[in-house]
Amino acid sequence: MLEFLEMYLKLLNSPQHRWSSTTLVLERILIAWEPLLQVYRKLNRPVPLVDMDCTLCIEFYSLIESIRAVQIKAQAMQTFVIVDVYVMLYSLYRTVFDVSKSLELIILVRRQLGSKDPYPMSQSHDILQLVTCEARTFLGKAMSEHYFKQYHPILALHQPKKIYGNNFGRPML
């Protein structure tokens, strides 16, 4: 890591009960992809990773990274975030989880180096790997059936105590 990236990066382990931490694990693996390959080559061992593995990691990371941003926003304490979360979810539903549109791929090495990629890469849904296609379809369906019902602004206002707490209905001082 020090030789290639000029910094010490430890590979992360994802707790099984924290699905969104998979994003951080994939991010670290993708950043350290080349150093990992070089270690195997220096040790004269067969490299268990192939280009298709890297492609799959990039596709899956690009798919779930935006979900993590929504989750972080939704877990904000002491603030009214329902409308913001709903807008973020709808944006995901219309872009990342819309199988009729290309998936914009996040290339971490470019992001890590701080460069604004003038040529963002994207893949149409039918070119993505099968696992990514299935996950994208499933997540879009799950978003529609579960999250939109929970974070719908009008439905949330039917339960004002969830938003305003015990102060609902009391006069403001």
C-alpha positions as CSV (number, residue, x, y, z in Angstrom):
1,M,0.0,0.0,0.0
2,L,2.8,2.4,0.9
3,E,4.6,1.6,-2.3
4,F,1.6,2.2,-4.6
5,L,-0.6,4.7,-2.8
6,E,2.0,6.4,-0.5
7,M,-0.3,5.7,2.5
8,Y,-1.1,2.8,4.7
9,L,-4.6,1.5,4.0
10,K,-5.9,-1.5,5.9
11,L,-8.6,-3.7,4.3
12,L,-11.8,-3.4,6.2
13,N,-14.1,-6.2,7.5
14,S,-17.8,-5.7,7.2
15,P,-20.0,-6.6,10.2
16,Q,-22.8,-8.9,8.9
17,H,-25.5,-6.9,10.6
18,R,-24.6,-3.7,8.9
19,W,-25.5,-4.0,5.2
20,S,-24.4,-0.5,4.3
21,S,-20.9,-1.0,5.6
22,T,-20.4,-3.3,2.6
23,T,-20.0,0.0,0.7
24,L,-16.9,0.9,2.7
25,V,-15.4,-2.6,2.3
26,L,-15.9,-2.4,-1.5
27,E,-14.5,1.1,-1.6
28,R,-11.3,0.0,0.2
29,I,-10.9,-3.1,-2.0
30,L,-11.3,-1.0,-5.2
31,I,-8.8,1.6,-4.0
32,A,-6.3,-1.2,-3.2
33,W,-7.0,-3.3,-6.2
34,E,-3.7,-2.8,-8.0
35,P,-1.5,-3.2,-4.8
36,L,-3.4,-6.4,-4.1
37,L,-2.6,-7.8,-7.5
38,Q,1.0,-6.8,-7.2
39,V,1.4,-8.6,-3.9
40,Y,0.3,-11.9,-5.5
41,R,2.6,-11.3,-8.4
42,K,5.6,-10.5,-6.2
43,L,5.0,-13.7,-4.2
44,N,4.7,-15.7,-7.5
45,R,1.3,-16.9,-6.5
46,P,-1.7,-17.3,-8.8
47,V,-3.9,-14.2,-8.6
48,P,-7.4,-15.2,-7.5
49,L,-8.8,-11.9,-8.8
50,V,-9.7,-11.4,-12.4
51,D,-10.9,-8.3,-14.3
52,M,-14.5,-9.4,-14.2
53,D,-14.2,-9.4,-10.3
54,C,-13.1,-5.8,-10.4
55,T,-15.9,-4.9,-12.8
56,L,-18.5,-6.5,-10.6
57,C,-17.1,-4.6,-7.6
58,I,-17.3,-1.3,-9.4
59,E,-20.8,-2.0,-10.6
60,F,-22.1,-3.1,-7.2
61,Y,-20.3,-0.2,-5.5
62,S,-21.9,2.2,-7.9
63,L,-25.2,0.7,-7.1
64,I,-25.1,0.8,-3.3
65,E,-23.0,3.8,-2.6
66,S,-26.0,6.2,-3.2
67,I,-28.2,4.1,-0.8
68,R,-25.7,4.7,1.9
69,A,-26.0,8.5,1.4
70,V,-29.7,8.2,1.9
71,Q,-29.3,6.0,4.9
72,I,-27.0,8.6,6.5
73,K,-29.5,11.4,5.8
74,A,-32.4,9.3,7.1
75,Q,-30.6,8.6,10.4
76,A,-30.1,12.3,11.2
77,M,-31.2,13.0,14.7
78,Q,-33.2,15.9,15.9
79,T,-34.0,17.2,12.4
80,F,-37.0,16.9,10.0
81,V,-35.6,14.9,7.1
82,I,-38.6,13.1,5.8
83,V,-39.1,15.3,2.7
84,D,-35.3,15.3,2.0
85,V,-35.1,11.5,2.3
86,Y,-38.2,11.1,0.1
87,V,-36.6,13.3,-2.6
88,M,-33.3,11.4,-2.4
89,L,-35.2,8.1,-2.7
90,Y,-37.2,9.3,-5.7
91,S,-34.0,10.5,-7.4
92,L,-32.5,7.1,-6.8
93,Y,-35.6,5.4,-8.1
94,R,-35.5,7.5,-11.3
95,T,-31.7,7.1,-11.9
96,V,-29.8,4.3,-10.2
97,F,-32.7,1.9,-10.0
98,D,-34.3,2.7,-13.3
99,V,-33.3,-0.3,-15.5
100,S,-34.2,1.7,-18.6
101,K,-31.3,4.0,-17.9
102,S,-27.6,3.5,-17.8
103,L,-25.9,3.0,-14.5
104,E,-23.2,5.6,-13.9
105,L,-20.1,3.8,-12.7
106,I,-18.0,5.3,-9.9
107,I,-14.3,4.8,-10.5
108,L,-12.7,5.2,-7.1
109,V,-9.1,5.7,-8.2
110,R,-10.1,8.8,-10.1
111,R,-12.2,10.1,-7.2
112,Q,-9.4,9.3,-4.7
113,L,-7.0,11.3,-6.8
114,G,-9.4,14.2,-6.7
115,S,-9.9,14.5,-10.4
116,K,-13.2,15.4,-11.9
117,D,-13.6,12.8,-14.6
118,P,-14.5,14.6,-17.8
119,Y,-15.7,11.3,-19.3
120,P,-17.9,9.6,-16.7
121,M,-18.4,6.0,-17.4
122,S,-21.8,4.4,-17.5
123,Q,-23.2,1.0,-18.6
124,S,-26.6,0.3,-20.0
125,H,-28.5,-2.2,-17.9
126,D,-28.2,-5.0,-20.5
127,I,-24.4,-4.8,-20.5
128,L,-24.1,-5.0,-16.7
129,Q,-23.1,-8.3,-15.1
130,L,-26.1,-10.5,-14.3
131,V,-25.7,-10.1,-10.5
132,T,-25.7,-6.3,-10.8
133,C,-28.8,-6.4,-13.1
134,E,-30.7,-8.6,-10.6
135,A,-29.7,-6.4,-7.6
136,R,-30.6,-3.3,-9.5
137,T,-34.0,-4.7,-10.4
138,F,-34.7,-6.0,-6.9
139,L,-33.6,-2.7,-5.2
140,G,-35.9,-0.7,-7.5
141,K,-38.8,-2.9,-6.6
142,A,-38.0,-2.8,-2.9
143,M,-37.7,1.0,-3.0
144,S,-41.1,1.3,-4.6
145,E,-42.9,-1.2,-2.2
146,H,-41.3,-0.3,1.1
147,Y,-39.4,3.0,1.4
148,F,-41.8,5.2,-0.5
149,K,-44.7,4.1,1.8
150,Q,-42.6,4.8,4.9
151,Y,-41.1,8.2,3.8
152,H,-44.0,9.6,1.8
153,P,-44.4,13.2,3.1
154,I,-48.2,13.2,3.1
155,L,-48.4,9.8,4.9
156,A,-45.8,11.0,7.4
157,L,-48.0,14.0,8.2
158,H,-50.8,11.7,9.2
159,Q,-48.7,10.9,12.2
160,P,-47.6,14.3,13.5
161,K,-46.3,13.0,16.8
162,K,-43.6,11.1,14.9
163,I,-42.5,14.4,13.5
164,Y,-43.2,16.9,16.2
165,G,-43.1,14.6,19.2
166,N,-45.1,15.5,22.3
167,N,-45.1,19.2,21.5
168,F,-47.7,18.7,18.8
169,G,-50.7,20.9,19.4
170,R,-49.1,23.0,22.2
171,P,-48.9,26.8,21.7
172,M,-45.5,28.2,20.7
173,L,-44.0,30.5,23.4
